[in-house]
Amino acid sequence: MTDEAVAALIALHACAPREGPGDVATLERMIAALGFAPYAGPTRAADLGCGSGATALHLAEAYGADVLAVDFAEPFVARLAERLAEAPPARGAVSPHRGDMLAPPVAPGALDLIVSEGAAYNVGFATAMKAWRPLVRAGGGLVVSECVWFGARRPPEAAAFWAEAYPEMGSISDAVAKAEAGGWRLKAAERLAPEVWWTSYYDPLAARCDALEPGADGVLKAVIAETRAEMALFRATSADWGYVYLALDAD
Ligand SMILES: C[S@@+](CC[C@H](N)C(=O)[O-])C[C@H]1O[C@@H](n2cnc3c(N)ncnc32)[C@H](O)[C@@H]1O
């Protein structure tokens, strides 16, 4: 992706509540499947590929966790710092860190919990699974989301889109196998409900497309068109693909 395209994507996401689909209810079910309860731990957590940090903030607020929030996009890390300045969590703490989520500044075994939503595919899901396991203590866990095919059906327009966007996209079983090969044990798996894609992500993004489109040209105009095409594809074919959330135990 060119720098211009990255800048256009960042402009499109400015002030969005989050940079990918996800919600607190799904996250909390996954964390509960790992045996963690609000206010009873985890205490040391990381949100890897955190974007502007909606989940990192929630982990601090609801679980009292000290959260290392890592992203390599400077504007998202800066936005998280702003959010922290505007409304610091009443419990726990969030430390924004600009860097590679495959090499966060964390000692081996130092974390109780990693959460990573919509980000692992960027570095290869199997690579992320292997890299993150040593960071978590025995008995800790990982909640991760991954874009997958739900079954054998591959609508041609979706197959063409994903062949370009994420050629390695596999099934839920493929994602679980990659996690197990990385040293994790599956505790729970759940599809993210399609309506959550809309409420948490696509609806705010569509509003932003509407606002920016009249003055947009060049790369931004193209990125808006691609974003609208992705939303239309999701509307038509979301029975066949979407996010699976995995709750994975480090035993
Ligand atoms: C789809 S967004 C999801 C953001 C956030 N987790 C959420 O759900 O709102 C993926 C994020 O991963 C980040 N990212 C991609 N590759 C990364 C890497 N190697 N290290 C750190 N962050 C990365 C991107 O900058 C982006 O913010």
The ligand as an SDF file (V2000), in Angstrom:
LIG
                    3D

 27 29  0  0  0  0  0  0  0  0999 V2000
   -8.3200   -3.3050   11.2410 C   0  0  0  0  0  0  0  0  0  0  0  0
   -7.3600   -2.3410   12.3290 S   0  0  0  0  0  0  0  0  0  0  0  0
   -7.9870   -2.8810   13.9080 C   0  0  0  0  0  0  0  0  0  0  0  0
   -7.6970   -1.9110   15.0130 C   0  0  0  0  0  0  0  0  0  0  0  0
   -8.2950   -2.2730   16.3670 C   0  0  0  0  0  0  0  0  0  0  0  0
   -7.7790   -3.5190   16.8880 N   0  0  0  0  0  0  0  0  0  0  0  0
   -9.8010   -2.3410   16.3000 C   0  0  0  0  0  0  0  0  0  0  0  0
  -10.3550   -3.4560   16.2940 O   0  0  0  0  0  0  0  0  0  0  0  0
  -10.4390   -1.2770   16.2390 O   0  0  0  0  0  0  0  0  0  0  0  0
   -5.7620   -3.1550   12.2570 C   0  0  0  0  0  0  0  0  0  0  0  0
   -4.6610   -2.3860   12.9730 C   0  0  0  0  0  0  0  0  0  0  0  0
   -3.4510   -3.1510   12.9520 O   0  0  0  0  0  0  0  0  0  0  0  0
   -2.3720   -2.2430   12.8340 C   0  0  0  0  0  0  0  0  0  0  0  0
   -1.1930   -2.9960   12.3860 N   0  0  0  0  0  0  0  0  0  0  0  0
   -1.0590   -3.6970   11.2320 C   0  0  0  0  0  0  0  0  0  0  0  0
    0.1500   -4.2940   11.1980 N   0  0  0  0  0  0  0  0  0  0  0  0
    0.7920   -3.9610   12.3510 C   0  0  0  0  0  0  0  0  0  0  0  0
    2.0670   -4.2830   12.9010 C   0  0  0  0  0  0  0  0  0  0  0  0
    2.9320   -5.0850   12.2700 N   0  0  0  0  0  0  0  0  0  0  0  0
    2.3690   -3.7960   14.1150 N   0  0  0  0  0  0  0  0  0  0  0  0
    1.5120   -2.9800   14.7740 C   0  0  0  0  0  0  0  0  0  0  0  0
    0.2730   -2.6480   14.3010 N   0  0  0  0  0  0  0  0  0  0  0  0
   -0.0740   -3.1380   13.1080 C   0  0  0  0  0  0  0  0  0  0  0  0
   -2.8880   -1.1870   11.8730 C   0  0  0  0  0  0  0  0  0  0  0  0
   -2.1510    0.0210   11.9760 O   0  0  0  0  0  0  0  0  0  0  0  0
   -4.3310   -1.0390   12.3420 C   0  0  0  0  0  0  0  0  0  0  0  0
   -4.4650   -0.0340   13.3190 O   0  0  0  0  0  0  0  0  0  0  0  0
  1  2  1  0
  2  3  1  0
  2 10  1  0
  3  4  1  0
  4  5  1  0
  5  6  1  0
  5  7  1  0
  7  8  2  0
  7  9  1  0
 10 11  1  0
 11 12  1  0
 11 26  1  0
 12 13  1  0
 13 14  1  0
 13 24  1  0
 14 15  1  0
 14 23  1  0
 15 16  2  0
 16 17  1  0
 17 18  1  0
 17 23  2  0
 18 19  1  0
 18 20  2  0
 20 21  1  0
 21 22  2  0
 22 23  1  0
 24 25  1  0
 24 26  1  0
 26 27  1  0
M  CHG  2   2   1   9  -1
M  END
$$$$
